[in-house]
Amino acid sequence: MQDLTKVVDLVTKSNWLLLVLAGLVALMTTSTAVYLGVIAGGLIVAVNFHLLKRTINNNICPEAVSEKGRSLVGHVLVKYYIRFVISSILIFLLISNHIVHPLGLLAGLSVVVASVFLVTLLVVTRLYFKEAV
């Protein structure tokens, strides 16, 4: 379980790092609408990922599991869907009011996917070279 916690923490840290890097690249190379899209999309998914991690950590602890009559899965899913609806409304408002460029927003929303991919690549590489030695 500790290894999984370390991986999730690494994904969380890399989310913020990739967001800053993507934002800097967008700031230097694209228009304001695209830059704002990258930052807004990255913030939406990074905050969502952080809140999901916190929700799971708070609800899958021994104290919460031992409570009687409490549906852990239901509690986590309700919070997940609330975040999903809020994110959807934010994305709709950002695009419909022409605050951000949709492609920039899509790039920003891809931050967590890229982060998970990079951390997975890192973990697999470490495991492979650990066995080779």
C-alpha positions in Angstrom: 0.0 0.0 0.0 2.9 2.4 0.7 4.2 1.9 -2.9 0.8 2.8 -4.3 0.7 5.9 -2.0 4.1 6.9 -3.3 3.0 6.5 -6.9 -0.2 8.6 -6.4 1.9 11.3 -4.6 4.3 11.3 -7.5 1.4 11.7 -10.0 0.1 14.6 -7.9 3.4 16.4 -7.9 4.0 15.7 -11.6 0.5 17.1 -12.4 1.5 20.5 -11.0 5.0 20.4 -12.6 3.5 19.6 -16.0 0.9 22.3 -15.6 3.6 24.9 -14.9 5.7 23.7 -17.8 2.7 23.6 -20.2 1.6 27.0 -19.1 5.1 28.5 -19.6 5.3 26.9 -23.1 1.9 28.2 -24.0 2.7 31.7 -22.6 5.8 31.9 -24.8 4.3 30.4 -28.0 0.6 31.0 -28.2 -2.1 33.6 -28.0 -3.7 34.7 -24.7 -6.9 32.6 -25.2 -4.8 29.4 -25.8 -2.6 30.1 -22.8 -5.6 30.7 -20.6 -7.1 27.5 -21.9 -4.1 25.5 -21.0 -3.9 27.0 -17.5 -7.7 26.7 -16.8 -7.9 23.1 -18.1 -4.8 22.1 -16.1 -6.1 23.7 -12.9 -9.5 22.0 -13.3 -8.0 18.5 -13.7 -5.2 18.9 -11.2 -7.6 20.2 -8.5 -10.0 17.4 -9.3 -7.3 14.8 -9.0 -6.1 16.2 -5.7 -9.6 16.3 -4.3 -10.2 12.7 -5.5 -7.1 11.5 -3.8 -8.1 13.3 -0.6 -11.6 11.8 -0.7 -10.3 8.3 -1.2 -7.7 8.7 1.6 -10.3 10.0 4.0 -12.9 7.3 3.2 -10.7 4.2 2.9 -9.1 4.5 6.4 -9.8 1.9 9.1 -12.0 4.3 11.1 -14.3 5.0 8.1 -14.5 1.3 7.1 -15.4 0.3 10.6 -18.4 2.6 10.8 -21.7 0.8 10.4 -24.3 1.7 7.9 -22.0 3.9 5.8 -21.7 3.3 2.1 -18.1 4.1 1.3 -18.5 3.6 -2.4 -21.7 5.7 -2.5 -20.0 8.5 -0.5 -17.0 8.6 -2.9 -19.2 8.4 -6.0 -21.4 11.3 -4.8 -18.4 13.5 -4.3 -17.0 12.4 -7.7 -20.2 13.3 -9.5 -20.5 16.6 -7.7 -16.9 17.5 -8.9 -17.8 16.2 -12.4 -20.8 18.5 -12.6 -18.9 21.5 -11.3 -16.1 20.8 -13.8 -18.6 20.5 -16.7 -20.2 23.8 -15.8 -16.8 25.5 -15.6 -15.7 24.1 -19.0 -19.1 25.1 -20.6 -18.8 28.6 -19.2 -15.2 29.0 -20.3 -15.9 27.9 -23.9 -19.3 29.5 -24.3 -18.1 32.9 -23.2 -15.1 32.7 -25.4 -12.7 33.1 -22.5 -10.4 30.3 -23.6 -9.6 28.5 -26.8 -11.0 24.9 -26.9 -7.8 23.4 -28.1 -5.8 25.1 -25.3 -8.4 23.9 -22.8 -8.1 20.3 -24.2 -4.3 20.5 -23.8 -4.7 21.7 -20.2 -7.2 18.9 -19.5 -4.6 16.4 -20.7 -2.1 17.2 -18.0 -3.2 14.4 -15.7 -3.2 11.9 -18.5 0.3 12.9 -19.4 1.3 12.8 -15.8 0.0 9.3 -15.2 1.7 8.1 -18.4 5.0 9.6 -17.4 4.9 8.2 -13.9 3.9 4.8 -15.2 6.8 4.9 -17.6 9.1 5.9 -14.7 7.9 3.1 -12.4 8.1 0.4 -15.1 11.6 1.5 -16.0 12.7 1.4 -12.4 11.2 -2.1 -12.0 12.8 -3.3 -15.3 16.3 -2.0 -14.4 16.0 -3.2 -10.8 15.4 -6.8 -12.1 18.2 -6.5 -14.6 20.8 -5.8 -11.9 
